Amino acid sequence: QVHLVESGGGLVQAGGSLRLSCAASGSTRNLYRVGWFRQIPQKARELIASVTWHGGTTTVSDSVKGRFAVSRDIDKTTAYLQMNSLKVDDTAVYFCAADTDAAYDYDVWGQGTQVTVSS
């Protein structure tokens, strides 16, 4: 079983940057992909970025492209979401999630971390 813990959220002014971390533990050899999601109250959870664990292939949604970047450090078993040029609309709870069975779904989730961007 894989366990995920996010960190790095907080309060930042618009235009600022934050880096979120997603530390994986347990059966990390089962990691195939890590995704970053965010959830704004009363809206559906949105997949904003993902990285394949072994190949390092990244995808970023159009809503954050050019501002956010995803990466992973295999040795540290940690994935990152670098968020630049933050906007008030980026305020949300951010989750990382893992695909541990190569089924193209996310079956393990972290607890989430709050990101608040002030104007």
Biopython code that builds the backbone (N, CA, C, O; Angstrom):
import numpy as np
from Bio.PDB.StructureBuilder import StructureBuilder

atoms = [
    (1, "GLN", "N", (0.846, -1.196, 0.000)),
    (1, "GLN", "CA", (0.000, 0.000, 0.000)),
    (1, "GLN", "C", (0.884, 1.249, 0.000)),
    (1, "GLN", "O", (1.910, 1.309, 0.677)),
    (2, "VAL", "N", (0.457, 2.234, -0.772)),
    (2, "VAL", "CA", (1.174, 3.502, -0.860)),
    (2, "VAL", "C", (0.450, 4.529, 0.005)),
    (2, "VAL", "O", (-0.779, 4.568, 0.052)),
    (3, "HIS", "N", (1.225, 5.345, 0.677)),
    (3, "HIS", "CA", (0.663, 6.416, 1.502)),
    (3, "HIS", "C", (1.234, 7.744, 0.994)),
    (3, "HIS", "O", (2.434, 7.851, 0.741)),
    (4, "LEU", "N", (0.363, 8.762, 0.846)),
    (4, "LEU", "CA", (0.786, 10.056, 0.313)),
    (4, "LEU", "C", (0.538, 11.158, 1.341)),
    (4, "LEU", "O", (-0.492, 11.178, 2.016)),
    (5, "VAL", "N", (1.491, 12.063, 1.446)),
    (5, "VAL", "CA", (1.335, 13.208, 2.339)),
    (5, "VAL", "C", (1.745, 14.475, 1.587)),
    (5, "VAL", "O", (2.878, 14.592, 1.121)),
    (6, "GLU", "N", (0.805, 15.423, 1.476)),
    (6, "GLU", "CA", (1.107, 16.692, 0.820)),
    (6, "GLU", "C", (1.623, 17.696, 1.847)),
    (6, "GLU", "O", (1.318, 17.615, 3.037)),
    (7, "SER", "N", (2.399, 18.629, 1.355)),
    (7, "SER", "CA", (2.843, 19.746, 2.181)),
    (7, "SER", "C", (3.161, 20.926, 1.269)),
    (7, "SER", "O", (3.256, 20.774, 0.052)),
    (8, "GLY", "N", (3.322, 22.093, 1.866)),
    (8, "GLY", "CA", (3.734, 23.265, 1.112)),
    (8, "GLY", "C", (2.642, 24.278, 0.838)),
    (8, "GLY", "O", (2.907, 25.343, 0.281)),
    (9, "GLY", "N", (1.417, 23.958, 1.223)),
    (9, "GLY", "CA", (0.351, 24.920, 1.004)),
    (9, "GLY", "C", (0.466, 26.098, 1.960)),
    (9, "GLY", "O", (1.295, 26.100, 2.870)),
    (10, "GLY", "N", (-0.373, 27.091, 1.741)),
    (10, "GLY", "CA", (-0.363, 28.254, 2.612)),
    (10, "GLY", "C", (-1.005, 29.455, 1.962)),
    (10, "GLY", "O", (-1.740, 29.336, 0.982)),
    (11, "LEU", "N", (-0.718, 30.607, 2.518)),
    (11, "LEU", "CA", (-1.266, 31.873, 2.042)),
    (11, "LEU", "C", (-0.180, 32.614, 1.262)),
    (11, "LEU", "O", (0.951, 32.748, 1.728)),
    (12, "VAL", "N", (-0.534, 33.087, 0.085)),
    (12, "VAL", "CA", (0.425, 33.811, -0.750)),
    (12, "VAL", "C", (-0.311, 34.926, -1.476)),
    (12, "VAL", "O", (-1.505, 34.816, -1.753)),
    (13, "GLN", "N", (0.396, 35.982, -1.775)),
    (13, "GLN", "CA", (-0.218, 37.068, -2.530)),
    (13, "GLN", "C", (-0.266, 36.732, -4.014)),
    (13, "GLN", "O", (0.544, 35.954, -4.519)),
    (14, "ALA", "N", (-1.213, 37.321, -4.689)),
    (14, "ALA", "CA", (-1.318, 37.126, -6.133)),
    (14, "ALA", "C", (0.003, 37.508, -6.796)),
    (14, "ALA", "O", (0.626, 38.515, -6.459)),
    (15, "GLY", "N", (0.407, 36.671, -7.748)),
    (15, "GLY", "CA", (1.683, 36.867, -8.416)),
    (15, "GLY", "C", (2.822, 36.099, -7.786)),
    (15, "GLY", "O", (3.898, 35.989, -8.373)),
    (16, "GLY", "N", (2.600, 35.571, -6.608)),
    (16, "GLY", "CA", (3.631, 34.830, -5.905)),
    (16, "GLY", "C", (3.713, 33.374, -6.337)),
    (16, "GLY", "O", (3.034, 32.939, -7.266)),
    (17, "SER", "N", (4.559, 32.642, -5.640)),
    (17, "SER", "CA", (4.814, 31.241, -5.979)),
    (17, "SER", "C", (4.737, 30.362, -4.734)),
    (17, "SER", "O", (4.978, 30.808, -3.613)),
    (18, "LEU", "N", (4.399, 29.126, -4.967)),
    (18, "LEU", "CA", (4.439, 28.091, -3.946)),
    (18, "LEU", "C", (4.890, 26.801, -4.599)),
    (18, "LEU", "O", (4.665, 26.583, -5.790)),
    (19, "ARG", "N", (5.524, 25.949, -3.817)),
    (19, "ARG", "CA", (5.834, 24.604, -4.298)),
    (19, "ARG", "C", (5.209, 23.602, -3.345)),
    (19, "ARG", "O", (5.501, 23.585, -2.149)),
    (20, "LEU", "N", (4.347, 22.772, -3.899)),
    (20, "LEU", "CA", (3.730, 21.704, -3.129)),
    (20, "LEU", "C", (4.558, 20.436, -3.285)),
    (20, "LEU", "O", (5.124, 20.164, -4.343)),
    (21, "SER", "N", (4.611, 19.676, -2.211)),
    (21, "SER", "CA", (5.297, 18.386, -2.226)),
    (21, "SER", "C", (4.307, 17.280, -1.911)),
    (21, "SER", "O", (3.346, 17.477, -1.168)),
    (22, "CYS", "N", (4.555, 16.134, -2.477)),
    (22, "CYS", "CA", (3.735, 14.952, -2.247)),
    (22, "CYS", "C", (4.699, 13.804, -1.950)),
    (22, "CYS", "O", (5.279, 13.212, -2.860)),
    (23, "ALA", "N", (4.857, 13.506, -0.681)),
    (23, "ALA", "CA", (5.803, 12.472, -0.274)),
    (23, "ALA", "C", (5.091, 11.123, -0.227)),
    (23, "ALA", "O", (4.064, 10.964, 0.431)),
    (24, "ALA", "N", (5.660, 10.169, -0.935)),
    (24, "ALA", "CA", (5.092, 8.827, -0.993)),
    (24, "ALA", "C", (5.893, 7.894, -0.100)),
    (24, "ALA", "O", (7.117, 7.997, -0.014)),
    (25, "SER", "N", (5.199, 6.992, 0.554)),
    (25, "SER", "CA", (5.851, 5.973, 1.375)),
    (25, "SER", "C", (5.107, 4.659, 1.198)),
    (25, "SER", "O", (4.024, 4.611, 0.613)),
    (26, "GLY", "N", (5.711, 3.595, 1.716)),
    (26, "GLY", "CA", (5.102, 2.282, 1.580)),
    (26, "GLY", "C", (5.590, 1.593, 0.319)),
    (26, "GLY", "O", (6.784, 1.619, 0.020)),
    (27, "SER", "N", (4.690, 0.983, -0.416)),
    (27, "SER", "CA", (5.042, 0.193, -1.606)),
    (27, "SER", "C", (5.223, 1.101, -2.821)),
    (27, "SER", "O", (4.463, 1.027, -3.786)),
    (28, "THR", "N", (6.234, 1.949, -2.756)),
    (28, "THR", "CA", (6.420, 2.955, -3.814)),
    (28, "THR", "C", (6.820, 2.340, -5.143)),
    (28, "THR", "O", (6.744, 3.001, -6.178)),
    (29, "ARG", "N", (7.248, 1.076, -5.130)),
    (29, "ARG", "CA", (7.556, 0.417, -6.416)),
    (29, "ARG", "C", (6.296, 0.269, -7.257)),
    (29, "ARG", "O", (6.377, 0.037, -8.464)),
    (30, "ASN", "N", (5.136, 0.402, -6.631)),
    (30, "ASN", "CA", (3.867, 0.286, -7.347)),
    (30, "ASN", "C", (3.394, 1.600, -7.956)),
    (30, "ASN", "O", (2.323, 1.654, -8.561)),
    (31, "LEU", "N", (4.179, 2.650, -7.802)),
    (31, "LEU", "CA", (3.769, 3.938, -8.367)),
    (31, "LEU", "C", (3.902, 3.914, -9.877)),
    (31, "LEU", "O", (4.960, 3.572, -10.405)),
    (32, "TYR", "N", (2.840, 4.273, -10.574)),
    (32, "TYR", "CA", (2.877, 4.408, -12.033)),
    (32, "TYR", "C", (2.740, 5.860, -12.448)),
    (32, "TYR", "O", (3.362, 6.301, -13.415)),
    (33, "ARG", "N", (1.931, 6.592, -11.719)),
    (33, "ARG", "CA", (1.646, 7.980, -12.090)),
    (33, "ARG", "C", (1.205, 8.730, -10.850)),
    (33, "ARG", "O", (0.517, 8.166, -10.000)),
    (34, "VAL", "N", (1.583, 9.970, -10.734)),
    (34, "VAL", "CA", (1.098, 10.839, -9.658)),
    (34, "VAL", "C", (0.422, 12.041, -10.295)),
    (34, "VAL", "O", (0.963, 12.681, -11.197)),
    (35, "GLY", "N", (-0.748, 12.322, -9.813)),
    (35, "GLY", "CA", (-1.501, 13.468, -10.327)),
    (35, "GLY", "C", (-1.739, 14.499, -9.240)),
    (35, "GLY", "O", (-1.811, 14.183, -8.053)),
    (36, "TRP", "N", (-1.860, 15.744, -9.683)),
    (36, "TRP", "CA", (-2.239, 16.832, -8.789)),
    (36, "TRP", "C", (-3.626, 17.318, -9.169)),
    (36, "TRP", "O", (-3.906, 17.611, -10.332)),
    (37, "PHE", "N", (-4.475, 17.397, -8.179)),
    (37, "PHE", "CA", (-5.847, 17.848, -8.354)),
    (37, "PHE", "C", (-6.079, 19.072, -7.464)),
    (37, "PHE", "O", (-5.350, 19.314, -6.503)),
    (38, "ARG", "N", (-7.106, 19.826, -7.813)),
    (38, "ARG", "CA", (-7.535, 20.871, -6.893)),
    (38, "ARG", "C", (-9.048, 20.898, -6.843)),
    (38, "ARG", "O", (-9.737, 20.528, -7.794)),
    (39, "GLN", "N", (-9.537, 21.345, -5.708)),
    (39, "GLN", "CA", (-10.982, 21.422, -5.537)),
    (39, "GLN", "C", (-11.353, 22.763, -4.935)),
    (39, "GLN", "O", (-10.905, 23.148, -3.854)),
    (40, "ILE", "N", (-12.192, 23.453, -5.687)),
    (40, "ILE", "CA", (-12.738, 24.720, -5.242)),
    (40, "ILE", "C", (-14.140, 24.415, -4.718)),
    (40, "ILE", "O", (-14.856, 23.613, -5.318)),
    (41, "PRO", "N", (-14.544, 25.037, -3.613)),
    (41, "PRO", "CA", (-15.874, 24.754, -3.068)),
    (41, "PRO", "C", (-16.967, 24.858, -4.123)),
    (41, "PRO", "O", (-16.997, 25.798, -4.917)),
    (42, "GLN", "N", (-17.862, 23.878, -4.117)),
    (42, "GLN", "CA", (-19.013, 23.811, -5.018)),
    (42, "GLN", "C", (-18.612, 23.560, -6.466)),
    (42, "GLN", "O", (-19.423, 23.744, -7.373)),
    (43, "LYS", "N", (-17.377, 23.144, -6.691)),
    (43, "LYS", "CA", (-16.964, 22.779, -8.040)),
    (43, "LYS", "C", (-16.364, 21.377, -8.024)),
    (43, "LYS", "O", (-15.930, 20.889, -6.981)),
    (44, "ALA", "N", (-16.344, 20.753, -9.162)),
    (44, "ALA", "CA", (-15.792, 19.405, -9.267)),
    (44, "ALA", "C", (-14.275, 19.434, -9.085)),
    (44, "ALA", "O", (-13.619, 20.430, -9.388)),
    (45, "ARG", "N", (-13.740, 18.339, -8.590)),
    (45, "ARG", "CA", (-12.296, 18.229, -8.457)),
    (45, "ARG", "C", (-11.673, 18.228, -9.845)),
    (45, "ARG", "O", (-12.152, 17.539, -10.746)),
    (46, "GLU", "N", (-10.610, 18.996, -10.013)),
    (46, "GLU", "CA", (-9.986, 19.195, -11.319)),
    (46, "GLU", "C", (-8.581, 18.613, -11.327)),
    (46, "GLU", "O", (-7.778, 18.912, -10.444)),
    (47, "LEU", "N", (-8.283, 17.783, -12.321)),
    (47, "LEU", "CA", (-6.927, 17.294, -12.528)),
    (47, "LEU", "C", (-6.144, 18.383, -13.241)),
    (47, "LEU", "O", (-6.522, 18.799, -14.337)),
    (48, "ILE", "N", (-5.062, 18.849, -12.639)),
    (48, "ILE", "CA", (-4.322, 19.946, -13.238)),
    (48, "ILE", "C", (-2.942, 19.546, -13.737)),
    (48, "ILE", "O", (-2.371, 20.238, -14.579)),
    (49, "ALA", "N", (-2.398, 18.452, -13.241)),
    (49, "ALA", "CA", (-1.069, 18.044, -13.703)),
    (49, "ALA", "C", (-0.833, 16.594, -13.310)),
    (49, "ALA", "O", (-1.415, 16.089, -12.350)),
    (50, "SER", "N", (0.033, 15.934, -14.074)),
    (50, "SER", "CA", (0.395, 14.572, -13.733)),
    (50, "SER", "C", (1.799, 14.283, -14.248)),
    (50, "SER", "O", (2.303, 14.944, -15.156)),
    (51, "VAL", "N", (2.410, 13.276, -13.637)),
    (51, "VAL", "CA", (3.741, 12.847, -14.060)),
    (51, "VAL", "C", (3.812, 11.328, -13.939)),
    (51, "VAL", "O", (3.405, 10.755, -12.928)),
    (52, "THR", "N", (4.334, 10.681, -14.982)),
    (52, "THR", "CA", (4.546, 9.246, -14.894)),
    (52, "THR", "C", (5.784, 9.010, -14.038)),
    (52, "THR", "O", (6.792, 9.705, -14.163)),
    (53, "TRP", "N", (5.680, 8.004, -13.159)),
    (53, "TRP", "CA", (6.715, 7.896, -12.138)),
    (53, "TRP", "C", (8.058, 7.480, -12.717)),
    (53, "TRP", "O", (9.082, 8.071, -12.377)),
    (54, "HIS", "N", (8.074, 6.483, -13.575)),
    (54, "HIS", "CA", (9.341, 5.963, -14.086)),
    (54, "HIS", "C", (9.849, 6.740, -15.295)),
    (54, "HIS", "O", (11.053, 6.962, -15.423)),
    (55, "GLY", "N", (8.952, 7.153, -16.179)),
    (55, "GLY", "CA", (9.387, 7.862, -17.365)),
    (55, "GLY", "C", (9.517, 9.364, -17.183)),
    (55, "GLY", "O", (10.250, 10.020, -17.922)),
    (56, "GLY", "N", (8.810, 9.913, -16.205)),
    (56, "GLY", "CA", (8.870, 11.348, -15.981)),
    (56, "GLY", "C", (8.100, 12.180, -16.977)),
    (56, "GLY", "O", (8.308, 13.390, -17.060)),
    (57, "THR", "N", (7.215, 11.561, -17.733)),
    (57, "THR", "CA", (6.405, 12.305, -18.696)),
    (57, "THR", "C", (5.368, 13.142, -17.952)),
    (57, "THR", "O", (4.659, 12.638, -17.081)),
    (58, "THR", "N", (5.289, 14.415, -18.303)),
    (58, "THR", "CA", (4.387, 15.312, -17.587)),
    (58, "THR", "C", (3.262, 15.806, -18.476)),
    (58, "THR", "O", (3.421, 15.936, -19.689)),
    (59, "THR", "N", (2.141, 16.077, -17.866)),
    (59, "THR", "CA", (1.026, 16.748, -18.524)),
    (59, "THR", "C", (0.525, 17.841, -17.586)),
    (59, "THR", "O", (0.540, 17.685, -16.365)),
    (60, "VAL", "N", (0.082, 18.946, -18.173)),
    (60, "VAL", "CA", (-0.423, 20.078, -17.414)),
    (60, "VAL", "C", (-1.688, 20.566, -18.103)),
    (60, "VAL", "O", (-1.733, 20.668, -19.329)),
    (61, "SER", "N", (-2.704, 20.865, -17.325)),
    (61, "SER", "CA", (-3.966, 21.286, -17.929)),
    (61, "SER", "C", (-3.840, 22.697, -18.500)),
    (61, "SER", "O", (-2.988, 23.483, -18.085)),
    (62, "ASP", "N", (-4.686, 22.983, -19.434)),
    (62, "ASP", "CA", (-4.664, 24.303, -20.079)),
    (62, "ASP", "C", (-4.900, 25.417, -19.062)),
    (62, "ASP", "O", (-4.413, 26.534, -19.238)),
    (63, "SER", "N", (-5.644, 25.117, -18.003)),
    (63, "SER", "CA", (-5.987, 26.162, -17.035)),
    (63, "SER", "C", (-4.774, 26.681, -16.264)),
    (63, "SER", "O", (-4.809, 27.784, -15.718)),
    (64, "VAL", "N", (-3.708, 25.893, -16.218)),
    (64, "VAL", "CA", (-2.520, 26.310, -15.468)),
    (64, "VAL", "C", (-1.250, 26.263, -16.310)),
    (64, "VAL", "O", (-0.163, 26.551, -15.808)),
    (65, "LYS", "N", (-1.375, 25.909, -17.565)),
    (65, "LYS", "CA", (-0.202, 25.770, -18.423)),
    (65, "LYS", "C", (0.552, 27.093, -18.508)),
    (65, "LYS", "O", (-0.041, 28.162, -18.654)),
    (66, "GLY", "N", (1.859, 26.990, -18.413)),
    (66, "GLY", "CA", (2.696, 28.183, -18.451)),
    (66, "GLY", "C", (2.949, 28.773, -17.076)),
    (66, "GLY", "O", (3.833, 29.613, -16.912)),
    (67, "ARG", "N", (2.177, 28.339, -16.082)),
    (67, "ARG", "CA", (2.357, 28.842, -14.712)),
    (67, "ARG", "C", (2.742, 27.739, -13.729)),
    (67, "ARG", "O", (3.506, 27.975, -12.793)),
    (68, "PHE", "N", (2.213, 26.537, -13.943)),
    (68, "PHE", "CA", (2.468, 25.415, -13.037)),
    (68, "PHE", "C", (3.349, 24.378, -13.743)),
    (68, "PHE", "O", (3.296, 24.223, -14.963)),
    (69, "ALA", "N", (4.140, 23.690, -12.968)),
    (69, "ALA", "CA", (4.961, 22.605, -13.494)),
    (69, "ALA", "C", (4.993, 21.465, -12.488)),
    (69, "ALA", "O", (5.016, 21.686, -11.277)),
    (70, "VAL", "N", (4.995, 20.255, -13.003)),
    (70, "VAL", "CA", (5.005, 19.061, -12.163)),
    (70, "VAL", "C", (6.314, 18.317, -12.386)),
    (70, "VAL", "O", (6.859, 18.303, -13.490)),
    (71, "SER", "N", (6.803, 17.703, -11.328)),
    (71, "SER", "CA", (8.038, 16.921, -11.428)),
    (71, "SER", "C", (8.026, 15.869, -10.333)),
    (71, "SER", "O", (7.142, 15.852, -9.477)),
    (72, "ARG", "N", (9.015, 14.996, -10.373)),
    (72, "ARG", "CA", (9.156, 14.011, -9.304)),
    (72, "ARG", "C", (10.626, 13.695, -9.095)),
    (72, "ARG", "O", (11.443, 13.801, -10.009)),
    (73, "ASP", "N", (10.936, 13.307, -7.878)),
    (73, "ASP", "CA", (12.288, 12.875, -7.517)),
    (73, "ASP", "C", (12.154, 11.433, -7.055)),
    (73, "ASP", "O", (11.625, 11.154, -5.979)),
    (74, "ILE", "N", (12.643, 10.526, -7.886)),
    (74, "ILE", "CA", (12.473, 9.106, -7.575)),
    (74, "ILE", "C", (13.212, 8.733, -6.293)),
    (74, "ILE", "O", (12.693, 7.971, -5.476)),
    (75, "ASP", "N", (14.406, 9.259, -6.116)),
    (75, "ASP", "CA", (15.194, 8.910, -4.924)),
    (75, "ASP", "C", (14.495, 9.350, -3.644)),
    (75, "ASP", "O", (14.565, 8.663, -2.625)),
    (76, "LYS", "N", (13.820, 10.497, -3.697)),
    (76, "LYS", "CA", (13.108, 11.006, -2.529)),
    (76, "LYS", "C", (11.662, 10.531, -2.493)),
    (76, "LYS", "O", (10.930, 10.847, -1.556)),
    (77, "THR", "N", (11.251, 9.786, -3.489)),
    (77, "THR", "CA", (9.860, 9.320, -3.650)),
    (77, "THR", "C", (8.879, 10.464, -3.380)),
    (77, "THR", "O", (7.916, 10.332, -2.624)),
    (78, "THR", "N", (9.162, 11.561, -4.019)),
    (78, "THR", "CA", (8.358, 12.771, -3.818)),
    (78, "THR", "C", (8.036, 13.411, -5.167)),
    (78, "THR", "O", (8.894, 13.528, -6.042)),
    (79, "ALA", "N", (6.793, 13.815, -5.306)),
    (79, "ALA", "CA", (6.366, 14.587, -6.468)),
    (79, "ALA", "C", (6.156, 16.035, -6.046)),
    (79, "ALA", "O", (5.862, 16.334, -4.888)),
    (80, "TYR", "N", (6.314, 16.921, -7.020)),
    (80, "TYR", "CA", (6.229, 18.349, -6.728)),
    (80, "TYR", "C", (5.281, 19.043, -7.697)),
    (80, "TYR", "O", (5.119, 18.625, -8.844)),
    (81, "LEU", "N", (4.669, 20.096, -7.216)),
    (81, "LEU", "CA", (3.897, 20.977, -8.078)),
    (81, "LEU", "C", (4.403, 22.388, -7.822)),
    (81, "LEU", "O", (4.145, 22.978, -6.772)),
    (82, "GLN", "N", (5.122, 22.914, -8.792)),
    (82, "GLN", "CA", (5.619, 24.284, -8.710)),
    (82, "GLN", "C", (4.565, 25.213, -9.285)),
    (82, "GLN", "O", (4.164, 25.065, -10.439)),
    (83, "MET", "N", (4.120, 26.159, -8.493)),
    (83, "MET", "CA", (3.052, 27.062, -8.907)),
    (83, "MET", "C", (3.586, 28.491, -8.910)),
    (83, "MET", "O", (3.962, 29.029, -7.869)),
    (84, "ASN", "N", (3.613, 29.087, -10.078)),
    (84, "ASN", "CA", (4.095, 30.459, -10.243)),
    (84, "ASN", "C", (2.973, 31.361, -10.721)),
    (84, "ASN", "O", (1.941, 30.892, -11.201)),
    (85, "SER", "N", (3.186, 32.651, -10.586)),
    (85, "SER", "CA", (2.210, 33.649, -11.052)),
    (85, "SER", "C", (0.809, 33.304, -10.550)),
    (85, "SER", "O", (-0.156, 33.301, -11.314)),
    (86, "LEU", "N", (0.720, 33.021, -9.283)),
    (86, "LEU", "CA", (-0.549, 32.573, -8.715)),
    (86, "LEU", "C", (-1.610, 33.664, -8.802)),
    (86, "LEU", "O", (-1.329, 34.857, -8.686)),
    (87, "LYS", "N", (-2.830, 33.208, -9.008)),
    (87, "LYS", "CA", (-3.987, 34.084, -9.117)),
    (87, "LYS", "C", (-4.969, 33.775, -7.989)),
    (87, "LYS", "O", (-4.942, 32.697, -7.396)),
    (88, "VAL", "N", (-5.827, 34.737, -7.714)),
    (88, "VAL", "CA", (-6.845, 34.517, -6.679)),
    (88, "VAL", "C", (-7.684, 33.281, -7.015)),
    (88, "VAL", "O", (-8.088, 32.535, -6.123)),
    (89, "ASP", "N", (-7.938, 33.076, -8.301)),
    (89, "ASP", "CA", (-8.749, 31.932, -8.739)),
    (89, "ASP", "C", (-8.057, 30.593, -8.515)),
    (89, "ASP", "O", (-8.693, 29.549, -8.661)),
    (90, "ASP", "N", (-6.776, 30.591, -8.167)),
    (90, "ASP", "CA", (-6.078, 29.340, -7.865)),
    (90, "ASP", "C", (-6.334, 28.873, -6.437)),
    (90, "ASP", "O", (-5.904, 27.787, -6.049)),
    (91, "THR", "N", (-7.030, 29.690, -5.658)),
    (91, "THR", "CA", (-7.354, 29.310, -4.284)),
    (91, "THR", "C", (-8.186, 28.033, -4.283)),
    (91, "THR", "O", (-9.241, 27.968, -4.915)),
    (92, "ALA", "N", (-7.702, 27.022, -3.570)),
    (92, "ALA", "CA", (-8.359, 25.713, -3.567)),
    (92, "ALA", "C", (-7.642, 24.804, -2.577)),
    (92, "ALA", "O", (-6.592, 25.150, -2.036)),
    (93, "VAL", "N", (-8.226, 23.649, -2.357)),
    (93, "VAL", "CA", (-7.511, 22.567, -1.680)),
    (93, "VAL", "C", (-6.852, 21.730, -2.772)),
    (93, "VAL", "O", (-7.506, 21.310, -3.727)),
    (94, "TYR", "N", (-5.571, 21.496, -2.623)),
    (94, "TYR", "CA", (-4.801, 20.749, -3.607)),
    (94, "TYR", "C", (-4.492, 19.354, -3.055)),
    (94, "TYR", "O", (-4.058, 19.194, -1.914)),
    (95, "PHE", "N", (-4.731, 18.361, -3.902)),
    (95, "PHE", "CA", (-4.508, 16.965, -3.547)),
    (95, "PHE", "C", (-3.511, 16.344, -4.512)),
    (95, "PHE", "O", (-3.479, 16.682, -5.696)),
    (96, "CYS", "N", (-2.712, 15.448, -4.000)),
    (96, "CYS", "CA", (-1.989, 14.570, -4.908)),
    (96, "CYS", "C", (-2.617, 13.184, -4.800)),
    (96, "CYS", "O", (-3.198, 12.817, -3.778)),
    (97, "ALA", "N", (-2.484, 12.446, -5.863)),
    (97, "ALA", "CA", (-3.059, 11.114, -5.925)),
    (97, "ALA", "C", (-2.153, 10.233, -6.775)),
    (97, "ALA", "O", (-1.432, 10.718, -7.647)),
    (98, "ALA", "N", (-2.202, 8.946, -6.508)),
    (98, "ALA", "CA", (-1.329, 8.006, -7.215)),
    (98, "ALA", "C", (-2.135, 6.928, -7.912)),
    (98, "ALA", "O", (-3.151, 6.444, -7.412)),
    (99, "ASP", "N", (-1.643, 6.575, -9.077)),
    (99, "ASP", "CA", (-2.115, 5.392, -9.797)),
    (99, "ASP", "C", (-1.121, 4.297, -9.449)),
    (99, "ASP", "O", (0.043, 4.361, -9.847)),
    (100, "THR", "N", (-1.569, 3.298, -8.714)),
    (100, "THR", "CA", (-0.649, 2.254, -8.263)),
    (100, "THR", "C", (-0.882, 0.916, -8.946)),
    (100, "THR", "O", (-0.236, -0.078, -8.615)),
    (101, "ASP", "N", (-1.821, 0.893, -9.913)),
    (101, "ASP", "CA", (-2.088, -0.376, -10.585)),
    (101, "ASP", "C", (-2.117, -0.235, -12.093)),
    (101, "ASP", "O", (-2.604, -1.121, -12.796)),
    (102, "ALA", "N", (-1.595, 0.882, -12.593)),
    (102, "ALA", "CA", (-1.507, 1.119, -14.039)),
    (102, "ALA", "C", (-2.862, 1.002, -14.722)),
    (102, "ALA", "O", (-2.948, 0.614, -15.887)),
    (103, "ALA", "N", (-3.895, 1.333, -14.007)),
    (103, "ALA", "CA", (-5.248, 1.252, -14.561)),
    (103, "ALA", "C", (-5.757, 2.606, -15.020)),
    (103, "ALA", "O", (-6.939, 2.760, -15.327)),
    (104, "TYR", "N", (-4.867, 3.589, -15.067)),
    (104, "TYR", "CA", (-5.235, 4.934, -15.495)),
    (104, "TYR", "C", (-6.338, 5.525, -14.631)),
    (104, "TYR", "O", (-7.148, 6.330, -15.090)),
    (105, "ASP", "N", (-6.350, 5.110, -13.377)),
    (105, "ASP", "CA", (-7.176, 5.804, -12.407)),
    (105, "ASP", "C", (-6.298, 6.091, -11.193)),
    (105, "ASP", "O", (-5.197, 5.556, -11.073)),
    (106, "TYR", "N", (-6.783, 6.918, -10.318)),
    (106, "TYR", "CA", (-6.030, 7.304, -9.130)),
    (106, "TYR", "C", (-6.669, 6.624, -7.928)),
    (106, "TYR", "O", (-7.787, 6.959, -7.536)),
    (107, "ASP", "N", (-5.961, 5.678, -7.351)),
    (107, "ASP", "CA", (-6.552, 4.856, -6.317)),
    (107, "ASP", "C", (-6.049, 5.174, -4.915)),
    (107, "ASP", "O", (-6.578, 4.653, -3.933)),
    (108, "VAL", "N", (-5.045, 6.013, -4.814)),
    (108, "VAL", "CA", (-4.539, 6.424, -3.494)),
    (108, "VAL", "C", (-4.492, 7.945, -3.466)),
    (108, "VAL", "O", (-4.020, 8.578, -4.411)),
    (109, "TRP", "N", (-4.985, 8.526, -2.377)),
    (109, "TRP", "CA", (-5.082, 9.977, -2.284)),
    (109, "TRP", "C", (-4.407, 10.491, -1.024)),
    (109, "TRP", "O", (-4.405, 9.833, 0.016)),
    (110, "GLY", "N", (-3.835, 11.682, -1.142)),
    (110, "GLY", "CA", (-3.345, 12.368, 0.034)),
    (110, "GLY", "C", (-4.478, 13.103, 0.736)),
    (110, "GLY", "O", (-5.628, 13.062, 0.297)),
    (111, "GLN", "N", (-4.142, 13.769, 1.821)),
    (111, "GLN", "CA", (-5.165, 14.419, 2.640)),
    (111, "GLN", "C", (-5.522, 15.815, 2.138)),
    (111, "GLN", "O", (-6.537, 16.377, 2.551)),
    (112, "GLY", "N", (-4.712, 16.374, 1.263)),
    (112, "GLY", "CA", (-4.976, 17.699, 0.717)),
    (112, "GLY", "C", (-4.261, 18.785, 1.496)),
    (112, "GLY", "O", (-3.984, 18.644, 2.688)),
    (113, "THR", "N", (-3.969, 19.871, 0.798)),
    (113, "THR", "CA", (-3.349, 21.029, 1.439)),
    (113, "THR", "C", (-3.994, 22.297, 0.881)),
    (113, "THR", "O", (-4.215, 22.411, -0.325)),
    (114, "GLN", "N", (-4.289, 23.237, 1.756)),
    (114, "GLN", "CA", (-4.986, 24.449, 1.353)),
    (114, "GLN", "C", (-4.006, 25.464, 0.767)),
    (114, "GLN", "O", (-2.954, 25.746, 1.342)),
    (115, "VAL", "N", (-4.376, 25.997, -0.379)),
    (115, "VAL", "CA", (-3.641, 27.109, -0.983)),
    (115, "VAL", "C", (-4.600, 28.282, -1.083)),
    (115, "VAL", "O", (-5.668, 28.171, -1.685)),
    (116, "THR", "N", (-4.222, 29.392, -0.497)),
    (116, "THR", "CA", (-5.046, 30.599, -0.548)),
    (116, "THR", "C", (-4.227, 31.726, -1.155)),
    (116, "THR", "O", (-3.144, 32.056, -0.672)),
    (117, "VAL", "N", (-4.758, 32.308, -2.217)),
    (117, "VAL", "CA", (-4.079, 33.403, -2.901)),
    (117, "VAL", "C", (-4.877, 34.678, -2.638)),
    (117, "VAL", "O", (-6.060, 34.758, -2.970)),
    (118, "SER", "N", (-4.233, 35.655, -2.050)),
    (118, "SER", "CA", (-4.904, 36.910, -1.723)),
    (118, "SER", "C", (-4.597, 37.968, -2.784)),
    (118, "SER", "O", (-3.560, 37.938, -3.447)),
    (119, "SER", "N", (-5.517, 38.882, -2.914)),
    (119, "SER", "CA", (-5.348, 39.944, -3.926)),
    (119, "SER", "C", (-4.535, 41.109, -3.390)),
    (119, "SER", "O", (-4.301, 42.081, -4.108)),
]
sb = StructureBuilder()
sb.init_structure("model")
sb.init_model(0)
sb.init_chain("A")
sb.init_seg("    ")
for serial, (resi, resn, name, xyz) in enumerate(atoms, 1):
    if name == "N":
        sb.init_residue(resn, " ", resi, " ")
    sb.init_atom(name, np.array(xyz, "f"), 0.0, 1.0, " ", f" {name:<3s}", serial, name[0])
structure = sb.get_structure()
